[in-house]
Amino acid sequence: MENALILEFQTAALRAAAIVALLLAAAGCSVFKENEEAQAAINQRVVGMHSGDFFDRYGRAKIRDPQSDGAIEYLWISTVGETRYSGYYGRDDRTCTLRIIASKDGKILTATILQDMPGVTSISRCTEIFKAT
């Protein structure tokens, strides 16, 4: 009798674990799809822009790292705010983090999402910031 109860419990636990795994997989697909949308919005809005214009509009970079070929790599982290999107990574975790590579002349070559947390009104903070209105 006791073995039957243990077996029944183990079976129920395996079913619960399988359901959780399916839910996580479905959620992961949704997040990946949003990241594709966010990356497309960023590419459309940011690539080709002068880095100075980007930082004037969206806030300064957290890290600036000159490369040996003259390009500059930036780490940019947004924060939630009414007028500015950038600043330090603080208590509010609704952020979008980008790795930006700019050429010698300052044009942004790539802006890659490193982290895209849920936003204020959607599951993608990067989409909220960069999607055309």
Phi, psi and omega in degrees: 000314181295320178296324179294320178294319179296315179298318178296318178296316180297320178296316178296321179294319177296319178298316179297318179296321179294320178296316178299317179298319178295318178296318178295320178296317178295319178295321179298320178297319180296316180295318179298318179297318178297320179297324176297317179296316180296317180296321177296319179296319179295313180302316182294320186272329193252317184299129182097343178287149175288137184301324177299319177295320178300310184290330173296320184278317189253355181105159186288163179280151176283320181227139175237121185231099177297138179261163183294335181272004180097345177290165178231132176257134180238149168248118182242130179233124179278163167223164179280131178192164182288317187243339181236146180256349187244164179159200180279157176284106187250210183290333179276118184265015177275078187235163173235125181244127181238147167255114184250131174246124178244145179288176178305323182274005174095357179283136180285122179269317178217151174219099187258133177289124173263324178208133179229098182276164175302143182266198180285318185237002180212180180275002181226110177293323179298319178297317179302321184282317192255349180290137180298140181264000000 
